[in-house]
């Protein structure tokens, strides 16, 4: 077991816990978490009251099919029946038009789903559940671009939320037969005599063991076991068709038998490396990169003893002395989604302009439900370069100043919608965040805003810069515009990019 923390519990540590195990929050929420005490705060995060998140998904997401999609399918069927009555050119033209309409419906539904998930993160009363949903989305990535049908991405998202802090082995079994994952890694194309190795390879390399803990022959034999699984594209129903399955004996990880996909995953979880892989990723996601072997082995023992339940590992992390060490706090670069959600939560904004979150995610380099590849996103220092820092500066400017600031723009097919995404956006309620009376005392104003955005004191010179700006405005009419400038200045610092 990792060395547990001491009994003392500071507001700074409460803020750190909320930043890492959630998406941060305003001072009032941090104060509430601190008042619980460390252990009760961790328990609250791990066991949120049921029914705390009521943001309903799009209506189409929970239906088997939308009326629009059904109508298009009927038109497709009718076109196939009447194809003989048309010229080849006319039939091809009508088919292209129907496909264009299908893609349009899918794009619009996908954008709606991306916005829904962002707003769920923003309003979550169970922040760790949403943070873990993001973790699993990166660990088991699938993309709208490849899967196309947003219903399947919604179901996968709901699956990750259901198993947020649950059993990793059970989740892996479910993911193997998840329609979005199957389509993303071409499982339905894997048949007896022609096995597709994509899922078997990623199962071993990226999902459970990591490189060096399996052989190419294990991949080939595992791929044979995953033959015969099909997905009904209309309903998402998964079937195992025996005549398409390679029923022959396979030798996998030193064991021989007529294995199917479920058997393969069971054997994977018997491997020693499987107990280390996810705990190390969890530590790097919530604490810092490159933990020591001793730390990983300790968490692996907890994971293995707990039969691959994630919750005991998270509890040990969040109650460990190392998690609250000086080198851990404010030493992790926020991902773009974390940067955005935390900014809105700290500014107490719960009405993000329509489509703006999607536009900002694209500008910053992390679009939900659209990971770059099967390995997910590169984290840590990969998030920061000259262009991304400029993008963060511009996004923070628009969010803090409203539509009078840097109004977002998009290029290409979404540019028309992008131009209007921030129109009439009023910005934060600065009378609430910085009441007029507080604006008359520059030092107290700066301290209050630093507590809100950093939960910490900055270097003297940096703090002096903020105070000098605030003092220069006291003799004038210290309007919301000037407060917005001060907030934007704070959010543009390197320190604000860290969590």
C-alpha positions as CSV (number, residue, x, y, z in Angstrom):
1,X,0.0,0.0,0.0
2,X,1.2,3.5,-0.8
3,X,2.1,5.7,2.2
4,X,-1.1,7.3,3.3
5,X,-1.4,11.1,3.9
6,X,-1.3,12.7,7.3
7,X,-4.6,13.8,8.9
8,X,-4.2,17.5,8.1
9,X,-6.2,18.6,5.0
10,X,-5.8,22.0,3.4
11,X,-8.0,23.9,1.0
12,X,-5.1,23.7,-1.5
13,X,-5.2,19.9,-1.3
14,X,-9.0,19.9,-1.7
15,X,-8.7,22.0,-4.8
16,X,-5.9,19.7,-6.1
17,X,-8.2,16.6,-5.6
18,X,-11.1,18.3,-7.4
19,X,-8.8,19.4,-10.3
20,X,-7.4,15.9,-10.8
21,X,-10.4,13.7,-9.9
22,X,-12.8,16.0,-11.7
23,X,-12.6,19.3,-13.7
24,X,-12.0,21.8,-10.9
25,X,-14.7,24.1,-9.6
26,X,-15.4,27.5,-8.1
27,X,-14.3,28.4,-4.5
28,X,-17.6,27.5,-3.0
29,X,-17.4,23.9,-4.3
30,X,-13.8,23.6,-3.2
31,X,-14.8,24.9,0.3
32,X,-17.6,22.3,0.5
33,X,-15.2,19.5,-0.5
34,X,-12.7,20.7,2.1
35,X,-15.4,20.7,4.8
36,X,-16.0,17.0,4.3
37,X,-12.5,16.0,5.4
38,X,-10.1,14.1,3.1
39,X,-11.4,10.6,3.5
40,X,-15.1,11.6,3.2
41,X,-14.2,13.8,0.2
42,X,-12.6,10.8,-1.6
43,X,-15.6,8.6,-0.6
44,X,-18.0,11.2,-2.1
45,X,-16.0,11.2,-5.4
46,X,-15.9,7.4,-5.6
47,X,-19.5,6.9,-4.5
48,X,-21.6,9.8,-5.8
49,X,-25.3,9.8,-4.8
50,X,-27.4,8.1,-7.5
51,X,-29.4,10.3,-9.8
52,X,-27.0,13.3,-9.3
53,X,-26.6,13.8,-13.1
54,X,-29.8,14.4,-14.9
55,X,-28.6,15.9,-18.2
56,X,-30.6,13.8,-20.7
57,X,-28.9,12.6,-23.9
58,X,-30.3,13.5,-27.3
59,X,-33.6,11.8,-27.9
60,X,-32.3,9.9,-30.9
61,X,-29.4,8.4,-28.9
62,X,-31.7,6.1,-26.9
63,X,-33.8,5.0,-29.8
64,X,-33.1,2.0,-32.1
65,X,-33.3,4.3,-35.1
66,X,-34.4,7.8,-36.0
67,X,-37.4,8.5,-38.3
68,X,-35.0,10.4,-40.6
69,X,-32.7,7.4,-40.9
70,X,-35.6,5.0,-41.4
71,X,-36.9,7.2,-44.2
72,X,-33.6,7.2,-45.9
73,X,-33.2,3.5,-45.6
74,X,-36.7,3.1,-47.3
75,X,-35.5,5.4,-50.1
76,X,-32.3,3.4,-50.5
77,X,-34.4,0.1,-50.7
78,X,-36.7,1.7,-53.2
79,X,-33.8,2.9,-55.3
80,X,-32.3,-0.6,-55.4
81,X,-35.7,-2.0,-56.6
82,X,-36.1,0.6,-59.3
83,X,-32.5,0.7,-60.4
84,X,-33.3,-1.3,-63.5
85,X,-35.7,1.3,-64.7
86,X,-33.1,4.1,-64.6
87,X,-29.9,4.8,-66.5
88,X,-26.7,4.0,-64.7
89,X,-25.9,7.7,-64.5
90,X,-29.3,8.6,-63.0
91,X,-29.2,5.8,-60.4
92,X,-25.7,6.7,-59.4
93,X,-26.7,10.4,-59.0
94,X,-29.7,9.5,-56.7
95,X,-27.5,7.1,-54.7
96,X,-24.9,9.8,-54.1
97,X,-27.6,12.2,-53.0
98,X,-29.1,9.7,-50.5
99,X,-25.6,9.0,-49.1
100,X,-25.0,12.7,-48.8
101,X,-28.2,13.1,-46.8
102,X,-27.2,10.2,-44.5
103,X,-23.8,11.7,-43.9
104,X,-25.4,15.1,-43.1
105,X,-27.7,13.5,-40.5
106,X,-24.8,11.6,-38.9
107,X,-22.6,14.7,-38.8
108,X,-25.3,16.8,-37.1
109,X,-26.1,14.0,-34.6
110,X,-22.4,13.5,-33.9
111,X,-21.9,17.2,-33.2
112,X,-24.9,17.2,-30.9
113,X,-23.5,14.2,-29.0
114,X,-20.1,15.9,-28.6
115,X,-21.8,19.0,-27.2
116,X,-24.0,16.9,-24.9
117,X,-21.0,15.2,-23.4
118,X,-19.1,18.4,-22.9
119,X,-22.1,19.9,-21.1
120,X,-22.4,16.8,-19.0
121,X,-18.8,17.3,-17.9
122,X,-19.5,20.9,-17.2
123,X,-22.6,20.3,-15.0
124,X,-21.5,17.0,-13.5
125,X,-22.3,16.5,-9.8
126,X,-20.4,13.2,-10.1
127,X,-17.1,14.7,-11.5
128,X,-14.9,11.6,-11.0
129,X,-17.4,9.5,-13.0
130,X,-17.1,11.9,-16.0
131,X,-13.3,12.1,-15.6
132,X,-13.1,8.3,-15.7
133,X,-15.4,8.3,-18.7
134,X,-12.9,10.5,-20.5
135,X,-10.0,8.2,-19.3
136,X,-11.8,5.1,-20.8
137,X,-12.6,7.0,-24.0
138,X,-8.8,7.6,-24.4
139,X,-7.9,4.0,-23.3
140,X,-10.5,2.3,-25.6
141,X,-10.8,4.9,-28.3
142,X,-13.3,4.9,-31.1
143,X,-14.0,7.7,-33.6
144,X,-17.1,9.1,-35.2
145,X,-15.2,9.4,-38.4
146,X,-14.7,5.6,-38.7
147,X,-17.8,4.4,-36.8
148,X,-20.1,7.0,-38.4
149,X,-23.3,6.1,-36.5
150,X,-23.4,8.4,-33.4
151,X,-25.8,6.0,-31.6
152,X,-23.0,3.5,-31.2
153,X,-20.7,6.1,-29.8
154,X,-23.4,7.1,-27.3
155,X,-23.8,3.5,-26.2
156,X,-20.0,3.2,-25.8
157,X,-19.9,6.4,-23.8
158,X,-22.7,5.1,-21.5
159,X,-20.7,1.9,-21.1
160,X,-17.6,3.8,-19.9
161,X,-19.8,5.8,-17.5
162,X,-21.4,2.6,-16.2
163,X,-17.9,1.0,-15.5
164,X,-16.2,4.3,-14.6
165,X,-14.7,3.0,-11.3
166,X,-15.9,-0.6,-11.8
167,X,-14.2,-3.8,-12.9
168,X,-11.7,-3.5,-15.7
169,X,-11.9,-7.2,-16.8
170,X,-15.7,-7.0,-17.1
171,X,-15.4,-3.7,-19.0
172,X,-12.8,-5.3,-21.4
173,X,-15.2,-8.2,-22.1
174,X,-18.0,-5.7,-22.8
175,X,-15.8,-3.5,-25.0
176,X,-14.8,-6.5,-27.2
177,X,-18.5,-6.8,-28.2
178,X,-19.3,-3.1,-28.3
179,X,-20.6,-2.1,-31.7
180,X,-18.5,1.1,-31.9
181,X,-15.3,-0.7,-31.0
182,X,-16.1,-3.6,-33.3
183,X,-16.6,-1.3,-36.3
184,X,-13.6,0.9,-35.4
185,X,-11.2,-2.1,-35.3
186,X,-12.9,-4.1,-38.2
187,X,-14.0,-7.1,-36.1
188,X,-17.1,-7.8,-38.3
189,X,-14.7,-8.4,-41.2
190,X,-12.8,-11.1,-39.3
191,X,-13.9,-14.5,-40.6
192,X,-12.7,-18.1,-40.5
193,X,-9.8,-18.4,-42.9
194,X,-9.4,-14.6,-43.1
195,X,-8.9,-13.3,-39.5
196,X,-8.5,-9.6,-39.0
197,X,-5.7,-8.9,-36.5
198,X,-6.7,-5.3,-35.5
199,X,-8.6,-6.0,-32.3
200,X,-6.4,-8.8,-31.1
201,X,-3.3,-6.6,-31.6
202,X,-4.7,-3.6,-29.8
203,X,-6.2,-5.7,-27.0
204,X,-2.6,-6.9,-26.2
205,X,-0.6,-3.8,-27.1
206,X,-2.8,-0.9,-26.0
207,X,-5.6,-2.2,-23.8
208,X,-4.2,-4.7,-21.4
209,X,-0.5,-5.7,-21.5
210,X,1.7,-3.3,-23.5
211,X,4.6,-4.2,-25.9
212,X,7.0,-6.9,-24.8
213,X,4.4,-9.0,-23.0
214,X,3.1,-11.0,-26.0
215,X,4.3,-12.4,-29.3
216,X,3.2,-12.0,-32.9
217,X,2.0,-15.5,-32.8
218,X,-0.3,-14.6,-29.8
219,X,-1.8,-11.9,-32.0
220,X,-2.4,-14.3,-34.9
221,X,-4.0,-16.9,-32.6
222,X,-6.0,-14.3,-30.8
223,X,-7.4,-13.0,-34.1
224,X,-8.6,-16.5,-35.0
225,X,-10.5,-16.6,-31.8
226,X,-12.3,-13.3,-32.5
227,X,-13.6,-14.5,-35.9
228,X,-17.4,-14.7,-36.5
229,X,-18.6,-11.7,-34.5
230,X,-21.0,-9.5,-36.5
231,X,-22.9,-6.2,-35.9
232,X,-26.3,-5.3,-37.3
233,X,-25.7,-1.8,-38.5
234,X,-29.4,-0.9,-38.1
235,X,-29.8,-2.0,-34.5
236,X,-26.3,-2.5,-33.1
237,X,-27.1,-6.1,-32.2
238,X,-24.0,-8.3,-31.9
239,X,-24.0,-11.9,-32.8
240,X,-21.5,-14.7,-32.9
241,X,-22.0,-16.7,-36.1
242,X,-20.6,-20.1,-35.6
243,X,-20.1,-20.9,-39.3
244,X,-17.9,-17.8,-39.6
245,X,-15.9,-18.7,-36.4
246,X,-12.6,-20.5,-36.5
247,X,-13.4,-23.4,-34.2
248,X,-10.0,-25.0,-34.4
249,X,-7.5,-25.2,-31.6
250,X,-5.4,-22.1,-30.9
251,X,-2.2,-21.8,-28.8
252,X,-2.3,-18.5,-27.0
253,X,-0.1,-17.4,-24.1
254,X,1.1,-20.9,-23.7
255,X,-2.5,-22.4,-23.4
256,X,-4.2,-24.5,-26.1
257,X,-7.9,-24.9,-26.8
258,X,-10.8,-24.1,-29.2
259,X,-10.8,-20.5,-27.8
260,X,-13.4,-17.8,-28.6
261,X,-13.0,-14.1,-27.9
262,X,-14.1,-14.4,-24.3
263,X,-11.6,-17.1,-23.6
264,X,-8.8,-15.0,-25.0
265,X,-9.6,-12.1,-22.7
266,X,-9.8,-14.4,-19.7
267,X,-6.3,-15.7,-20.5
268,X,-5.0,-12.2,-20.9
269,X,-6.1,-11.3,-17.4
270,X,-4.1,-14.2,-16.0
271,X,-0.9,-12.5,-17.1
272,X,1.2,-10.7,-14.5
273,X,1.7,-7.6,-16.8
274,X,-2.1,-7.1,-16.9
275,X,-2.2,-6.1,-13.3
276,X,0.5,-3.4,-13.8
277,X,-0.7,-1.8,-17.0
278,X,-3.9,0.1,-16.1
279,X,-2.7,1.1,-12.6
280,X,0.3,2.8,-14.1
281,X,-1.9,4.6,-16.7
282,X,-4.2,5.7,-13.9
283,X,-1.3,7.1,-11.9
284,X,0.0,9.0,-14.9
285,X,-3.5,10.3,-15.7
286,X,-4.2,11.6,-12.2
287,X,-0.8,12.3,-10.7
288,X,2.4,12.5,-12.9
289,X,4.3,10.7,-15.6
290,X,6.9,8.0,-15.2
291,X,6.2,6.7,-11.7
292,X,8.7,4.4,-10.0
293,X,8.5,0.6,-10.4
294,X,7.9,0.3,-6.7
295,X,4.9,2.6,-6.9
296,X,3.5,0.8,-9.9
297,X,4.0,-2.6,-8.3
298,X,2.2,-1.5,-5.1
299,X,-0.8,-0.4,-7.1
300,X,-0.6,-3.5,-9.2
301,X,-0.9,-5.6,-6.0
302,X,-4.0,-3.7,-5.0
303,X,-5.5,-4.1,-8.5
304,X,-4.8,-7.9,-8.6
305,X,-6.0,-8.5,-5.0
306,X,-9.1,-6.6,-5.8
307,X,-9.8,-8.8,-8.9
308,X,-9.2,-5.8,-11.3
309,X,-11.7,-3.5,-9.6
310,X,-10.6,0.1,-10.3
311,X,-12.1,1.8,-7.2
312,X,-9.6,0.4,-4.7
313,X,-6.7,1.6,-6.8
314,X,-8.2,5.1,-7.1
315,X,-8.9,5.3,-3.4
316,X,-5.2,4.4,-2.7
317,X,-4.0,7.0,-5.1
318,X,-6.3,9.8,-3.8
319,X,-5.3,9.0,-0.1
320,X,-1.6,8.6,-0.8
321,X,1.0,11.1,0.5
322,X,2.7,11.1,-3.0
323,X,-0.5,12.3,-4.6
324,X,-0.4,15.5,-2.5
325,X,3.4,16.0,-2.7
326,X,4.7,19.4,-3.8
327,X,6.1,17.9,-7.0
328,X,2.6,16.5,-7.9
329,X,0.5,19.6,-7.4
330,X,0.3,22.0,-10.3
331,X,2.8,19.9,-12.3
332,X,0.5,18.4,-14.9
333,X,-0.5,20.1,-18.2
334,X,-4.2,20.3,-18.7
335,X,-5.6,18.6,-21.7
336,X,-7.7,20.9,-24.0
337,X,-10.9,19.4,-22.7
338,X,-9.8,19.8,-19.1
339,X,-8.6,23.3,-19.8
340,X,-12.0,24.3,-21.3
341,X,-14.3,22.5,-18.7
342,X,-12.3,23.8,-15.8
343,X,-12.4,27.4,-17.2
344,X,-16.1,27.3,-17.6
345,X,-16.6,25.8,-14.1
346,X,-14.4,28.3,-12.4
347,X,-16.2,31.1,-14.2
348,X,-19.5,29.6,-13.1
349,X,-20.8,29.3,-16.6
350,X,-23.2,26.6,-17.4
351,X,-24.6,27.9,-20.7
352,X,-21.9,27.4,-23.3
353,X,-22.7,28.9,-26.7
354,X,-24.1,26.4,-29.1
355,X,-21.4,24.5,-30.9
356,X,-18.7,26.6,-29.3
357,X,-17.2,23.8,-27.2
358,X,-16.7,21.7,-30.4
359,X,-15.1,24.6,-32.2
360,X,-12.8,25.3,-29.2
361,X,-11.8,21.6,-28.9
362,X,-10.8,21.6,-32.6
363,X,-8.8,24.8,-32.1
364,X,-7.0,23.3,-29.1
365,X,-6.4,19.8,-30.5
366,X,-8.7,17.5,-28.6
367,X,-12.1,16.8,-30.1
368,X,-14.3,14.5,-28.1
369,X,-15.3,11.3,-29.8
370,X,-12.6,11.9,-32.4
371,X,-9.3,10.6,-31.1
372,X,-6.5,10.8,-33.6
373,X,-5.8,7.0,-33.7
374,X,-6.3,3.8,-31.9
375,X,-3.6,4.8,-29.3
376,X,-5.8,7.8,-28.3
377,X,-4.2,11.2,-27.6
378,X,-0.7,12.0,-26.6
379,X,-0.8,13.7,-23.2
380,X,1.6,15.8,-21.1
381,X,4.0,18.0,-23.0
382,X,2.4,17.0,-26.3
383,X,-0.5,19.4,-25.5
384,X,1.8,22.5,-25.5
385,X,3.5,24.1,-28.4
386,X,3.6,27.7,-29.9
387,X,0.4,27.2,-31.8
388,X,-1.5,25.5,-29.0
389,X,-0.5,28.2,-26.5
390,X,-1.8,30.9,-28.9
391,X,-5.0,29.0,-29.4
392,X,-5.4,28.8,-25.6
393,X,-4.8,32.5,-25.3
394,X,-7.5,33.2,-28.0
395,X,-10.0,30.8,-26.5
396,X,-9.6,32.3,-23.0
397,X,-10.0,35.7,-24.6
398,X,-13.3,34.8,-26.1
399,X,-14.6,33.0,-23.0
400,X,-13.7,35.8,-20.6
401,X,-14.8,38.7,-22.8
402,X,-17.8,37.4,-24.6
403,X,-18.5,38.0,-28.3
404,X,-16.7,41.3,-28.1
405,X,-13.5,39.4,-27.7
406,X,-11.9,36.9,-30.1
407,X,-15.0,35.4,-31.8
408,X,-14.2,31.9,-32.9
409,X,-14.0,30.9,-36.6
410,X,-13.9,27.7,-38.5
411,X,-12.7,26.8,-41.9
412,X,-14.1,24.4,-44.4
413,X,-17.6,22.9,-44.5
414,X,-18.4,24.0,-40.9
415,X,-17.3,27.6,-41.3
416,X,-20.7,29.0,-41.8
417,X,-22.0,27.5,-38.6
418,X,-18.8,28.4,-36.9
419,X,-19.1,32.1,-37.6
420,X,-22.3,32.3,-35.6
421,X,-21.4,30.0,-32.8
422,X,-20.5,32.8,-30.4
423,X,-22.8,35.5,-31.5
424,X,-24.4,37.4,-28.6
425,X,-22.3,35.5,-26.1
426,X,-22.4,37.8,-23.0
427,X,-19.4,36.3,-21.2
428,X,-19.2,35.6,-17.4
429,X,-21.2,37.4,-14.7
430,X,-18.4,39.5,-13.4
431,X,-20.7,41.3,-10.9
432,X,-20.9,37.9,-9.2
433,X,-17.3,36.9,-9.6
434,X,-15.9,40.4,-8.7
435,X,-18.5,42.5,-6.9
436,X,-18.1,46.3,-7.3
437,X,-17.0,46.7,-3.7
438,X,-14.2,44.2,-4.1
439,X,-12.9,46.1,-7.2
440,X,-12.1,49.1,-4.9
441,X,-9.4,47.1,-3.2
442,X,-6.9,45.9,-5.9
443,X,-4.9,43.5,-3.6
444,X,-8.0,41.8,-2.3
445,X,-9.5,41.5,-5.8
446,X,-6.3,39.9,-7.2
447,X,-6.1,37.6,-4.2
448,X,-9.8,36.5,-4.6
449,X,-9.3,35.9,-8.3
450,X,-6.0,34.0,-7.7
451,X,-7.8,31.8,-5.2
452,X,-10.5,31.1,-7.8
453,X,-8.2,30.3,-10.7
454,X,-5.0,29.0,-9.1
455,X,-5.9,28.0,-5.5
456,X,-2.4,29.1,-4.7
457,X,-0.1,32.2,-4.4
458,X,2.0,33.0,-7.5
459,X,5.5,34.2,-7.8
460,X,5.8,37.7,-6.3
461,X,6.5,39.4,-9.7
462,X,3.5,37.7,-11.3
463,X,1.2,38.7,-8.5
464,X,2.6,42.3,-8.6
465,X,1.7,42.5,-12.4
466,X,-1.9,41.6,-11.6
467,X,-2.1,44.1,-8.8
468,X,-0.5,46.9,-10.8
469,X,-3.1,46.4,-13.5
470,X,-5.9,46.4,-10.9
471,X,-4.6,49.5,-9.2
472,X,-4.4,51.3,-12.5
473,X,-8.2,50.8,-12.9
474,X,-9.4,51.8,-9.4
475,X,-9.3,55.5,-10.2
476,X,-11.3,54.9,-13.4
477,X,-14.6,53.2,-13.9
478,X,-13.6,49.6,-13.1
479,X,-16.1,48.0,-15.4
480,X,-16.7,44.4,-16.3
481,X,-14.5,44.9,-19.4
482,X,-11.5,45.7,-17.2
483,X,-12.2,42.7,-14.9
484,X,-12.4,40.5,-18.0
485,X,-9.0,41.8,-19.1
486,X,-7.5,41.0,-15.7
487,X,-9.0,37.5,-15.8
488,X,-7.8,36.9,-19.3
489,X,-4.3,38.0,-18.2
490,X,-4.4,35.4,-15.4
491,X,-5.6,32.6,-17.7
492,X,-2.9,33.4,-20.2
493,X,-0.1,32.6,-17.8
494,X,1.9,29.4,-18.0
495,X,0.8,28.5,-14.5
496,X,-2.9,28.4,-15.5
497,X,-2.0,25.7,-18.1
498,X,-1.1,23.4,-15.2
499,X,-3.4,21.4,-12.9
